[in-house]
Amino acid sequence: MKIAVIGAGIIGVTTAFELGRDGHEVTVFERRGAAAEEASFANAGVIAPGYVAPWAAPGMPAKVLAQLLRRHASMRFALPLGMAELAWLWRCYRACRADVYRSNRARMQALAVYSRQRLHAITEQLRLAFDRSDGYLVLLRSERERQLAEPGLQLLRDAGVRFALVDAAQVHRLEPGLNTETRLNGAIQLPQDEVANCRQFALLLKNEAQRLGVQFRFGSTVSAVQASGAISLSLQGEAMAQPFDAAVMCAGVASARLLQPLGLQIPLVAVHGYSISAAIREPLHAPRSAVMDEHYKVAITRLGQRVRVAGGAELGGNLADRRPGAVQTLYKVLHDWFPGAASSAQDAQVWKGARPMLPDGPPLVGPSGIPGLWLNLGHGSSGWALACGSSRALADMVLGLTPEIDMGGFGLERLRA
């Protein structure tokens, strides 16, 4: 089939690769000048299936309210919120029921495990080389944090995720660069998890997709999708629409706007996150792999000769407005754990990205209900961890095959219930 893929972030690139691998004639349309330049550009890079979970969880509303007045809050609202954000918050609140959370978390974790397997298979088959390292530590500053983590640990046990509770001395042996003066109770060690450079992988896989015949049209903005009898795309600056047998929507936050004229009301909003990336100044003081500060919800990762610090969740506002307090929190956490590891702030790259999130957590992967139009969107902060699995499953559906993993609960019908 002749298939269009809208968007060349990590989801769009992996989708295009899998479709091209299956023999389809694929064209990718991307408004930016290169692949992975938006939400996939400078994320933390953590691939931890056991920690992939919906934000809509029991107790989350109270936790968010408690955060609002903190100086280094992990969650903030950029006021005033629009009607779309308010409606999203209401739906998110309704999805915080324990039964909904458990089923959504189980689905997302299963997809994340499958996605990691697919990532490793692709990497091995194509012999791709990109910045990555093994191991993930969730740092617990106090005994109270350890106690609060226990319900999550039970979920890891139930899911069969390998982990260990390690004391402070063991943590410092695993990550010798950690600051010994910062209070540390212990950590959750996840030895099977890893950190990898999402954008590097996306660029390498884009090259492999091109070798399969996939065409990438960068600097091409899709202004409308028509689906009256057949699929066609209208592009900014071009008079004639482009006809296709099918299209896959992977356009991140812009997906909701493109789908609305077709009668598809997708509750998709941008939840902004921040990161700083800097060259490692002193390797002995830098992380070996990845750590997560559980208190501040900030990840510090080693990506080759750079350290990346990522975190924050900001609902509302826009990409152009960078909140200084969010960046200061990242520097604080980096200094707490790895002082002197990175080069000066003047040389660091500061990034803010818009993560496309659905209110209940799981992405939409599958048919749209409109013949020829498919969805692979709404992965939120778990896009890198879910990308390869989501795209292989979607490609199987396009072929009319049953995916290797149960994709129940990832369809559009759940949002209509």
Secondary structure, DSSP 8 states (H G I E B T S, - for coil): -EEEEE--SHHHHHHHHHHHHTT-EEEEEESSSSSS-STTSS---EE-GGG---S--TTHHHHHHHHTT-TT-SEEEESS--HHHHHHHHHHHHTTSHHHHHHHHHHHHHHHHHHHHHHHHHHHHHT----EEEEEEEEE-SHHHHHHHHHHHHHHHHHT---EEEEHHHHHHHSTTS-TTS---EEEEEEEEEEE-HHHHHHHHHHHHHHTT-EEEET--EEEEE-SSSEEEEETT-SS-EEESEEEE--TTHHHHHHGGGT-----EEEEEEEEEEEBS-GGGS-SSEEEETTTTEEEEEETTEEEEEEEEEEES-TT---HHHHHHHHHHHHHHSTT-B--GGG-EEEEEEEEE-TTS--EEEE-SSTTEEEEE-BGGGHHHHHHHHHHHHHHHHTT---SS--TT-SGGGGG-
